[in-house]
Every structure is written in C-alpha cells, then in structure tokens.
Amino acid sequence: MRGNVPAPLSLTGRLVRLEPLAPHHVPGLAEAGIGDTDVFGFTPVPSGPTEAARYVADSISGIAAGTSLAFAIVGATSNRVLGSTRFTRFDYWQGPLVWPMVHGAPQGDPLLAIPDAAEIGNTWLAPQARGGGVNLESKLLLLQHAFEVWRVRRIAMRADVRNRRSIQAIERLGATSDGVRRAHSRGLDGEIRSTAFYSILDEEWPTVRATIERQLTAHNRRLQNA
C-alpha cells in the first residue's frame, strides 16, 4: 500500500516533463550522472547503472514510507533523462489537534493525502542541462502543482551553505531566506555542514510565479535570437 504521500503524477512543460521515477529511467539516470563530479558535490547522484538502480529503488521506497515523491527530469523533445528532483518532508495540518502532535501523517485515508506544506529538494541535473531553463521550468511545474492543485501553505527549500550554485538558484526563484542553521548535519562529503533554509508562502506564490515566468521568457528569447 502506498504511504502517506500524494499519488504519483506527471507534470509537463515546454522544455521538460517530470515523470514519476521508475525502473525504466535507470539507464538515463546512469548516463545523466556522468560528468563533472564537482557539480554533484552536495547532492546524491547515481554513478553508473548499479547506483542508478539503487537510487530508483530507494526513491520508490520513499513513496511507500510516505517521505518523498521523486521525479525524473526528462527533455520534452529529446526524451533524454536530464536529472532528478522531488517533493519531500510532507506536513499535514488537517483534522483535530492532538497531543503529542504527529508530523508528516495525514488525517483520514492516506490514499487521498494532500499536504499542507512540503519541501522541494534533492535536485540535480546533468552538466549539459545546466545554465538553461531546465531547472527554472522544473521548479515552476513543482511549485505550480503544490500551490495551485494541492493548495499548500508553504514550500521549503534548503542547501549546504558551501553550495553557492544551489543557493543562487533558489534565490533567483524569489524564495525568502529563513536563516542558516549552523553545524546542522553531516554533509555528503563527510564534513559537518551548515544549512541555508528558504521558503515560499502561498500568498507569495503569485509574485514568485511571475518572477520565474519572466526569467523563462527571457531565456526563450535568447534561444530564438541565438
């Protein structure tokens, strides 16, 4: 039985499709994971078919455990896997208040679970897919679904403070800084990391959406004029 997360779904834009991560994505993930390892220093990225298969299996287990909803980022015209992203850390506020409070578990039928807040994370792209509109459109699709279909109150994002690329990408979206948690956890490289936290609230979404759409329009214009 599926865990306490919304049902898997596909989201389609002009540049990319976000497809529920599945075994048939393993070869594409393995290929997308080849490249400049410095790009992948702060986010788990599968290296080779064996790791890609384990990555997909773990992602499917995350759905069963109610902890995440993972996607393959697929080029709309090339049909090539360009990377991965996911919703995670779902929070549910419906139903009567109880003590002690139970986080991450919906009231009622879990098969009908719709979160009140969630996080977007574990995003990575093949090196050749960076610097364009792929990340922007992927975030737009996820945020649009979260705020306009699920009607969430908040979407959170986070990044290792050393990961300037990810922090700049989050800030370009128009997300608001919630501060830095110092010595927050162990990083992917084994070092103790501090984590920068960001959020977007439902009342901020129209402004954030306009910001992302403006950037995507500028990107498409540059492509047309190239």
VMD Tcl script that draws the C-alpha trace (Angstrom):
set ca {
  {0.00 0.00 0.00}
  {1.26 3.47 -0.83}
  {2.41 5.57 2.12}
  {1.19 8.93 3.36}
  {2.13 10.94 0.30}
  {0.08 12.26 -2.62}
  {-0.36 9.93 -5.57}
  {2.48 9.92 -8.13}
  {1.89 12.31 -11.01}
  {3.49 13.61 -14.21}
  {3.96 17.31 -14.95}
  {4.61 18.68 -18.44}
  {6.14 21.96 -19.58}
  {7.65 23.31 -22.80}
  {11.20 22.20 -22.00}
  {10.78 19.23 -19.68}
  {8.48 16.55 -18.36}
  {8.62 15.48 -14.74}
  {7.85 11.75 -14.65}
  {7.48 9.60 -11.52}
  {10.88 7.96 -11.04}
  {10.65 4.34 -12.21}
  {12.94 1.44 -13.22}
  {12.83 2.36 -16.92}
  {14.66 5.61 -16.02}
  {17.73 3.73 -14.75}
  {19.78 3.85 -18.00}
  {19.02 7.53 -18.48}
  {19.91 8.38 -14.88}
  {23.19 6.50 -15.20}
  {24.04 8.47 -18.34}
  {22.98 11.82 -16.84}
  {25.15 11.13 -13.80}
  {28.31 11.04 -15.91}
  {30.28 14.25 -15.95}
  {31.90 16.89 -13.79}
  {31.83 15.47 -10.26}
  {32.32 18.96 -8.80}
  {28.80 19.75 -9.99}
  {27.45 16.92 -7.84}
  {29.44 17.61 -4.66}
  {26.47 18.34 -2.39}
  {23.62 16.16 -3.69}
  {23.46 12.36 -4.04}
  {23.82 11.49 -7.72}
  {23.94 7.91 -9.04}
  {27.16 6.89 -10.76}
  {26.66 4.01 -13.18}
  {23.76 1.57 -13.72}
  {24.07 -0.19 -10.34}
  {23.86 3.02 -8.34}
  {21.09 4.31 -10.62}
  {19.03 1.16 -9.95}
  {19.56 1.57 -6.22}
  {18.66 5.28 -6.50}
  {15.34 4.43 -8.16}
  {14.60 1.62 -5.69}
  {15.25 3.93 -2.75}
  {13.00 6.58 -4.31}
  {10.17 4.09 -4.75}
  {10.68 3.02 -1.12}
  {10.33 6.69 -0.16}
  {6.84 6.73 -1.61}
  {5.94 3.57 0.32}
  {7.34 5.09 3.52}
  {5.49 8.35 2.98}
  {8.63 10.50 2.88}
  {9.04 11.67 -0.72}
  {7.68 11.86 -4.25}
  {10.56 11.64 -6.75}
  {10.68 12.57 -10.45}
  {12.93 12.05 -13.43}
  {13.51 15.30 -15.32}
  {13.10 14.38 -19.00}
  {13.71 16.62 -22.00}
  {10.40 17.37 -23.72}
  {11.80 16.97 -27.24}
  {14.88 14.78 -26.69}
  {13.17 12.36 -24.27}
  {16.53 12.07 -22.52}
  {16.77 11.94 -18.72}
  {18.39 15.20 -17.61}
  {18.39 14.66 -13.84}
  {16.02 14.26 -10.92}
  {14.08 16.25 -8.31}
  {11.48 15.51 -5.66}
  {8.90 16.64 -3.14}
  {9.80 15.61 0.38}
  {9.11 16.33 4.07}
  {5.32 16.48 3.74}
  {3.35 18.06 6.55}
  {-0.39 17.65 7.20}
  {-2.42 20.00 9.37}
  {-5.97 18.75 8.76}
  {-8.09 17.10 11.43}
  {-8.40 17.71 15.17}
  {-5.42 18.87 17.20}
  {-3.96 16.04 19.25}
  {-1.10 15.76 21.71}
  {1.57 14.66 21.27}
  {1.47 16.10 17.77}
  {2.21 13.71 14.89}
  {4.08 15.32 11.99}
  {4.07 14.02 8.45}
  {0.93 11.90 8.79}
  {-2.44 12.90 7.30}
  {-5.79 12.50 8.97}
  {-8.14 10.06 7.25}
  {-7.41 7.99 4.17}
  {-3.68 8.19 3.28}
  {-4.51 7.36 -0.33}
  {-6.23 10.74 -0.53}
  {-3.38 12.58 1.21}
  {-2.91 16.23 0.25}
  {-0.15 18.06 2.15}
  {-0.42 21.48 3.73}
  {3.32 22.06 3.42}
  {6.22 20.30 1.72}
  {9.82 20.69 0.66}
  {11.44 20.56 -2.78}
  {14.93 19.13 -2.86}
  {17.46 16.50 -3.97}
  {17.58 18.25 -7.34}
  {20.44 17.53 -9.72}
  {20.99 17.99 -13.42}
  {23.39 16.55 -15.95}
  {26.15 19.13 -16.57}
  {24.96 19.75 -20.14}
  {21.46 20.61 -18.86}
  {22.63 23.35 -16.51}
  {22.62 27.05 -17.23}
  {19.41 26.96 -19.26}
  {15.74 26.90 -18.42}
  {15.55 23.26 -17.28}
  {15.85 23.94 -13.55}
  {13.61 27.01 -13.75}
  {10.81 25.17 -15.56}
  {11.15 22.12 -13.29}
  {10.71 24.34 -10.24}
  {7.80 26.15 -11.88}
  {5.99 22.86 -12.55}
  {6.51 21.63 -8.98}
  {5.56 24.93 -7.35}
  {2.55 25.43 -9.59}
  {1.20 21.99 -8.69}
  {1.90 22.45 -4.99}
  {0.28 25.86 -4.67}
  {-2.50 25.63 -7.26}
  {-3.58 21.98 -7.01}
  {-2.61 20.86 -3.51}
  {-3.12 24.42 -2.18}
  {-0.18 24.13 0.20}
  {0.57 26.95 2.62}
  {4.35 26.68 2.34}
  {7.07 25.16 0.19}
  {10.54 24.93 1.74}
  {13.95 24.53 0.14}
  {17.43 24.13 1.62}
  {21.07 23.98 0.57}
  {24.50 23.40 2.04}
  {25.92 26.90 2.59}
  {29.01 25.86 0.60}
  {26.82 25.14 -2.42}
  {26.71 28.63 -3.86}
  {25.25 27.41 -7.16}
  {22.16 25.95 -5.48}
  {21.73 28.93 -3.15}
  {21.85 31.35 -6.08}
  {19.33 29.21 -7.99}
  {16.94 29.21 -5.02}
  {17.29 32.96 -4.54}
  {16.64 33.60 -8.24}
  {13.24 31.97 -7.78}
  {12.31 34.66 -5.28}
  {12.26 32.41 -2.21}
  {12.70 34.08 1.18}
  {15.64 33.23 3.42}
  {14.66 31.68 6.75}
  {18.25 31.81 8.01}
  {21.16 29.41 8.39}
  {21.26 26.51 10.83}
  {24.89 26.27 11.83}
  {26.59 22.88 12.13}
  {23.27 21.42 11.06}
  {24.20 17.94 9.83}
  {26.81 15.80 8.15}
  {27.35 16.70 4.52}
  {27.66 14.34 1.59}
  {31.45 14.73 1.77}
  {31.52 13.72 5.44}
  {32.15 17.26 6.70}
  {29.81 18.99 9.15}
  {27.64 21.32 7.11}
  {25.64 24.43 7.87}
  {22.34 24.62 6.01}
  {20.60 27.62 4.45}
  {16.80 27.38 4.64}
  {14.33 29.13 2.32}
  {10.56 29.18 1.94}
  {7.75 30.39 -0.29}
  {4.32 31.04 1.24}
  {1.03 30.73 -0.59}
  {0.46 34.49 -0.55}
  {3.93 34.98 -2.09}
  {3.35 32.48 -4.89}
  {1.87 34.91 -7.49}
  {4.96 37.12 -7.25}
  {7.33 34.14 -7.35}
  {5.49 32.67 -10.33}
  {5.76 35.96 -12.23}
  {9.50 36.08 -11.45}
  {10.09 32.57 -12.78}
  {7.94 33.11 -15.88}
  {9.79 36.35 -16.64}
  {13.13 34.53 -16.47}
  {11.85 31.71 -18.67}
  {10.57 34.22 -21.25}
  {13.98 35.91 -21.32}
  {15.65 32.52 -21.72}
  {13.38 31.57 -24.64}
  {14.08 34.93 -26.30}
  {17.81 34.35 -26.06}
  {17.38 30.94 -27.69}
  {15.37 32.43 -30.55}
  {17.95 35.16 -31.15}
  {20.95 32.81 -30.94}
}
mol new
graphics top color blue
foreach p $ca { graphics top sphere $p radius 0.5 }
foreach p [lrange $ca 0 end-1] q [lrange $ca 1 end] { graphics top cylinder $p $q radius 0.2 }
display resetview
